Amino acid sequence: MTSVSVHEAKTHLSRLIEKVLGGEEVVITRNREAVAVLGPVRAKPARRPGRLKGLVHLDESFFEPLPEAELKAWEGD
């Protein structure tokens, strides 16, 4: 892991990005105190529709209207 000052990070940002692309993390410091980490962006896993099929069950009561008191609570009245 490389550690650089804010000034050095501004001066050599392209070089530091190359290090990150190579798999290294770069710590950016101010007055010798770590303030940020420059690292690779991690891709989010792809969403898969239907992934929970068969694991979640809603009975018919789920689709019934809410009681008036609960509706008022949701609406903030």
C-alpha positions in Angstrom: 0.0 0.0 0.0 1.4 3.4 -1.0 0.9 6.5 1.1 1.1 10.0 -0.4 0.4 13.6 0.7 -2.5 15.5 -0.8 0.0 17.7 -2.7 1.7 14.6 -4.2 -1.7 13.0 -5.0 -2.7 16.2 -7.0 0.7 16.3 -8.7 0.8 12.6 -9.7 -2.8 11.6 -9.9 -2.4 9.7 -13.3 0.5 7.7 -11.9 -1.4 6.8 -8.8 -4.4 5.7 -10.9 -2.1 3.4 -12.8 -1.1 1.9 -9.4 -4.7 1.4 -8.5 -5.4 -0.3 -11.8 -2.6 -2.6 -11.0 -4.4 -3.7 -7.8 -2.7 -1.4 -5.3 -4.5 0.9 -2.8 -3.2 4.4 -2.3 -3.6 6.2 1.1 -3.8 10.0 0.8 -2.6 11.9 3.9 -2.8 15.4 5.2 -0.3 16.4 7.9 0.7 12.7 8.1 -2.9 11.6 8.9 -4.8 9.3 6.5 -7.8 11.1 5.1 -8.7 9.1 2.0 -8.1 5.8 0.2 -7.8 5.6 -3.6 -8.9 2.2 -4.7 -10.6 0.4 -7.6 -14.3 0.6 -8.2 -15.9 -2.7 -7.4 -18.6 -3.8 -9.8 -22.0 -4.5 -8.3 -23.2 -8.0 -8.8 -25.8 -8.4 -11.6 -29.4 -8.5 -10.5 -31.2 -11.7 -11.3 -35.0 -11.5 -11.6 -36.7 -14.4 -9.9 -33.7 -15.2 -7.6 -36.1 -15.5 -4.6 -38.7 -17.5 -6.4 -40.0 -20.2 -4.0 -38.3 -18.6 -1.0 -40.9 -15.9 -0.3 -44.6 -16.6 0.1 -47.3 -14.0 0.4 -50.7 -15.2 1.5 -53.9 -13.6 0.2 -54.2 -11.3 3.3 -51.2 -9.3 2.0 -53.4 -8.0 -0.8 -56.3 -6.9 1.4 -56.8 -3.2 2.1 -55.2 -1.9 5.3 -57.4 -1.0 8.2 -58.3 2.7 8.3 -56.1 3.4 11.4 -53.1 1.9 9.8 -53.7 3.9 6.6 -53.8 7.1 8.6 -50.5 6.2 10.3 -48.8 5.7 6.9 -50.2 9.0 5.6 -49.1 10.9 8.6 -52.6 12.0 9.7 
